[in-house]
Amino acid sequence: MFGTLFLFMYWPSFNSVLVGGVAQQRAVINTLVALTASVCTSCFITLIFKQKLDMEILLRATLAGGVALGACADIIGNLVFAYLIGAIAGTIATFGFFLAAYLY
């Protein structure tokens, strides 16, 4: 759980370090929205398929949401697109974890 909290605290500053002004604020907000969407989506999928939460899956989904938005964090003007990017990244990360656990 510490890793997930660490990513929520420091990933927005990582995504917004190269821009300034209003674009920097937009990058921070978009990153937080994407991180939240990826974790919520991961929780939902994990509860449906596994019937309990797994912190390792949440950590991977948080990382996926931040990385997916990293290149375009300051460009996205609408929060819906940041949410969709985070949700898609969380879904892919969760199913990837399920697939890796199933194969091994």
Backbone hydrogen bonds, N-H to C=O, Kabsch-Sander energy under -0.5 kcal/mol:
donor,donor_aa,acceptor,acceptor_aa,energy
5,L,1,M,-2.1
6,F,2,F,-2.4
7,L,3,G,-2.2
8,F,4,T,-2.1
9,M,5,L,-1.9
10,Y,6,F,-2.3
11,W,7,L,-2.1
14,F,10,Y,-1.4
15,N,11,W,-2.2
16,S,12,P,-1.3
17,V,14,F,-0.6
19,V,16,S,-0.7
23,A,20,G,-1.0
25,Q,21,G,-1.5
26,R,22,V,-2.4
27,A,23,A,-2.2
28,V,24,Q,-2.0
29,I,25,Q,-2.3
30,N,26,R,-2.6
31,T,27,A,-2.1
32,L,28,V,-2.3
33,V,29,I,-2.3
34,A,30,N,-2.4
35,L,31,T,-2.6
36,T,32,L,-2.2
37,A,33,V,-2.5
38,S,34,A,-2.4
39,V,35,L,-2.1
40,C,36,T,-2.5
41,T,37,A,-2.4
42,S,38,S,-2.0
43,C,39,V,-2.6
44,F,40,C,-2.3
45,I,41,T,-2.5
46,T,42,S,-2.6
47,L,43,C,-2.5
48,I,44,F,-1.7
49,F,45,I,-2.5
50,K,46,T,-2.8
51,Q,46,T,-0.8
51,Q,47,L,-0.6
52,K,46,T,-0.6
58,L,54,D,-1.8
59,L,55,M,-2.3
60,R,56,E,-2.1
61,A,57,I,-2.3
62,T,58,L,-2.3
63,L,59,L,-2.2
64,A,60,R,-2.2
65,G,61,A,-2.3
66,G,62,T,-1.9
67,V,63,L,-2.3
68,A,64,A,-2.5
69,L,65,G,-1.2
70,G,66,G,-0.6
70,G,67,V,-0.7
72,C,69,L,-0.5
73,A,69,L,-0.6
75,I,72,C,-0.6
76,I,72,C,-1.6
81,F,78,N,-0.8
82,A,78,N,-1.0
83,Y,79,L,-2.5
84,L,80,V,-2.5
85,I,81,F,-2.4
86,G,82,A,-2.2
87,A,83,Y,-2.7
88,I,84,L,-2.6
89,A,85,I,-2.3
90,G,86,G,-2.6
91,T,87,A,-2.2
92,I,88,I,-2.5
93,A,89,A,-2.4
94,T,90,G,-2.2
95,F,91,T,-2.5
96,G,92,I,-2.2
97,F,93,A,-2.0
98,F,94,T,-2.4
99,L,95,F,-2.5
100,A,96,G,-2.4
101,A,97,F,-2.5
102,Y,98,F,-2.1
103,L,99,L,-2.3
104,Y,100,A,-1.5
